[in-house]
């Protein structure tokens, strides 16, 4: 159960839970908390040929909406730019298959949303 008043620790706990979830589902985690000038991505993983850029959102309850609703167009744009930089800096071409997923945690249950949004550059 995730309970913590410190937002940074709470976020780290949620991200660790998502990492475990991904690994249990055969998805290789490449990088946690990737940061560059363009922005930050919570998790970068690989599922078969696909590079996955994952945003993790946690809520204690749905009182203020679903966690995935917080991944608005501005956030999607920033994640997309960060993903593009990651691919470029790792020598991966434009034809590399990518996916943008969201791991929404509500009441300690992970709702994993594949293809939550498309690249928006």
C-alpha positions as CSV (number, residue, x, y, z in Angstrom):
1,X,0.0,0.0,0.0
2,X,1.4,3.4,-1.0
3,X,1.0,5.9,1.8
4,X,3.4,8.8,2.2
5,X,3.0,12.6,2.6
6,X,6.3,13.3,0.9
7,X,5.5,13.7,-2.8
8,X,9.0,12.8,-4.0
9,X,9.0,9.6,-2.0
10,X,5.4,8.8,-3.0
11,X,6.4,9.2,-6.7
12,X,9.4,7.0,-6.3
13,X,7.3,4.3,-4.6
14,X,4.8,4.4,-7.4
15,X,7.5,4.2,-10.1
16,X,9.0,1.2,-8.3
17,X,5.6,-0.5,-8.3
18,X,5.3,0.2,-12.0
19,X,8.8,-1.2,-12.7
20,X,7.8,-4.4,-10.9
21,X,4.6,-4.6,-12.9
22,X,6.4,-4.2,-16.2
23,X,9.0,-6.8,-15.3
24,X,6.3,-9.2,-14.3
25,X,4.8,-8.7,-17.8
26,X,8.0,-9.4,-19.6
27,X,8.8,-5.7,-20.4
28,X,12.4,-4.7,-20.0
29,X,13.0,-1.5,-18.1
30,X,15.8,0.5,-19.7
31,X,15.8,3.7,-17.7
32,X,14.0,5.2,-14.8
33,X,13.5,9.0,-14.5
34,X,15.2,9.9,-17.8
35,X,16.0,13.6,-17.8
36,X,17.3,15.8,-20.6
37,X,16.9,19.4,-21.7
38,X,13.6,18.6,-23.4
39,X,12.0,17.2,-20.3
40,X,11.6,14.0,-18.2
41,X,10.1,10.6,-18.7
42,X,9.3,8.4,-15.7
43,X,10.1,5.1,-17.3
44,X,11.7,4.0,-20.6
45,X,11.2,0.4,-21.5
46,X,11.4,-2.1,-24.3
47,X,8.6,-4.5,-25.3
48,X,9.8,-6.6,-28.3
49,X,10.8,-4.1,-31.0
50,X,9.0,-1.2,-29.3
51,X,10.6,1.5,-27.2
52,X,8.0,2.6,-24.6
53,X,7.9,6.0,-22.9
54,X,5.8,5.7,-19.8
55,X,4.3,8.4,-17.6
56,X,3.4,7.3,-14.1
57,X,0.5,9.0,-12.3
58,X,-0.7,8.2,-8.8
59,X,-3.9,9.3,-6.9
60,X,-5.1,8.2,-3.5
61,X,-8.7,8.3,-4.9
62,X,-10.6,9.5,-8.0
63,X,-12.0,12.4,-6.0
64,X,-10.2,14.9,-8.2
65,X,-10.3,12.8,-11.4
66,X,-8.5,9.9,-12.9
67,X,-4.7,10.1,-12.8
68,X,-4.3,9.6,-16.5
69,X,-6.3,12.8,-17.0
70,X,-3.3,14.7,-15.7
71,X,-1.4,13.7,-18.8
72,X,-2.7,16.7,-20.8
73,X,-1.5,17.9,-24.2
74,X,1.3,20.0,-22.7
75,X,2.6,16.9,-20.9
76,X,2.2,14.7,-24.0
77,X,4.2,17.3,-26.0
78,X,7.0,17.4,-23.5
79,X,7.2,13.6,-23.3
80,X,7.2,13.3,-27.1
81,X,10.1,15.8,-27.4
82,X,12.0,13.9,-24.7
83,X,11.4,10.6,-26.4
84,X,12.7,12.1,-29.7
85,X,15.8,13.2,-28.0
86,X,16.3,9.9,-26.3
87,X,16.0,8.1,-29.7
88,X,18.4,10.5,-31.4
89,X,21.0,10.4,-28.6
90,X,21.0,6.6,-28.6
91,X,21.5,6.3,-32.4
92,X,17.9,5.1,-33.1
93,X,16.3,6.2,-36.3
94,X,13.0,7.7,-37.1
95,X,11.7,4.4,-38.1
96,X,12.1,2.9,-34.6
97,X,8.7,1.7,-33.3
98,X,7.7,3.7,-30.2
99,X,4.7,3.7,-27.9
100,X,3.5,6.2,-25.3
101,X,1.8,4.5,-22.3
102,X,0.5,5.7,-19.0
103,X,0.6,3.8,-15.7
104,X,-2.3,5.2,-13.6
105,X,-2.3,4.1,-10.0
106,X,-5.5,4.5,-8.1
107,X,-6.0,3.1,-4.6
108,X,-2.8,1.1,-5.1
109,X,-4.0,-0.7,-8.2
110,X,-2.1,-0.2,-11.5
111,X,-4.2,0.6,-14.5
112,X,-1.8,0.2,-17.4
113,X,-2.9,2.1,-20.6
114,X,-1.0,1.1,-23.8
115,X,-0.9,3.6,-26.5
116,X,-2.4,6.2,-24.2
117,X,-1.4,9.0,-26.7
118,X,0.3,9.5,-30.0
119,X,3.5,11.4,-30.7
120,X,2.8,15.1,-30.7
121,X,5.7,17.2,-31.8
